[in-house]
């Protein structure tokens, strides 16, 4: 007999004898029969099982309690109960694994996010985190679907790297040498003794490698884990997170902004169309503005303005920001949210940033003061996307690298792409966890990834 997903059973897609398997959410006993609510993770709703107290079923029910894994074979019949169309009349019940009711930590009550982080191995069984993981899966599919429909090539960037894309020095170092032995070696000998013959780290971005491949394939994107050794405990930062990084040859900043806006609109529309039940949960219990926010993102054009104009708006706002703004200010979350939520009341793209606050690879504008960079800001989150037109001119790129102290010999391969058939190109990075925060209304990055890695925490 083929197992049928509860999602399909509740949609009326099961006839004849059916096997449903899942975990017990609740058990309620009545005279002559028991009700079980079981869930297999395929959808938010539970399947109600009605088990008559026959000798066989009573024996099987003896150790069934909340959290137990069971299989139930029976007939799917119309349910007389309000709020559900179908239920399963049990003919056979199998207990795969019991859950001690005295110690099982998930009971029929609301648990705090802080508590659930301590049991991240079990929290996917709750409504909220099961819904989050289904949305996360659906949004990952939406990412691939968007770029595939536009002819992009999906490429894999390395996780181990010898270069720091951001130039910020916040990489996790990777070494096969014991720390004490490595410290005792002269620097030249230590480098030679490394597994790769040079210092290595976990990648902070797949962008540089994506550029190389875009300059051969036209349009590419990477989608993978990245790592930042940044001692930050804010709700928006984690040490391990996933990035979506498209790169397009023969493209400028305008093309980049258009692609980013189209991408975010498509993702919002996909979530609304394909995650309705799970989004309804988040809209009811997490953020009551969620659905109108996503509908607005999908339907309205985004605001666009240069960085200098954004600064003028912030200075004229009359707000006493924690971080005062000036001409060379990088935007903080409080500034980004003010622009999105109060001034424009929609997503905003800010472009042409001062060169001093942006990375070396961003194209220098003709004014010599700003670079062709852009950030896409959304309500509640602030920055969702950061991108730029890349500097394709060899002499300018070398000068910018010297200004920030990056040794040219470590990037010879990157500079080669400017020596041999250089072309204008642009791209951006979208933090996937921030996207899930936007789509679900969840306010902390620790709650939109199954096993968060943050300073001081490496459980599970």
Buried (B, 14 or more C-beta within 10 A) or exposed (E): EEEBBBBBBBEEEBEEEBBBBBBBBBBEEEEEBBBBBBBBBBBBBBBBBBBEBEEBBEEBBEEBBBBBBBBBBBBBEEBEEEEBEBBBBBBBBEBEEBBEEEEBEBEEEEBEBEEBBEBBEBBBBBBBBBBBBBBBEBBBEBBBEBBEEBEBBEBEBEBEBBBBBBBEEBBBEBBEEEEEEBEEEEEEEBEEBBEEEEBBBBBBBBBBBBBBBBBEBBBBBBBBBBBBBBEEEEBBBBBBBBBBBBBBBEBBBBBBBEBBBEBBBBBBBBBBEBBEEBBBBBBEEBBEEBBEBBEBBBEEEBBBBBBBEBBBBBBEBEEEBEEEBEEEBBBBBBBBBBBBBEBBEBBBBBBBBBBEEBBBBBBBBEEEBBBBBBBBBBBBBBBBBBBBBBBBBBEEBBEBBEEEEBEEEBBEEBBEBBEEEBBBBBBBBBBBBBBBBBBBBBBBBBBBBEEBBBEEBEEE
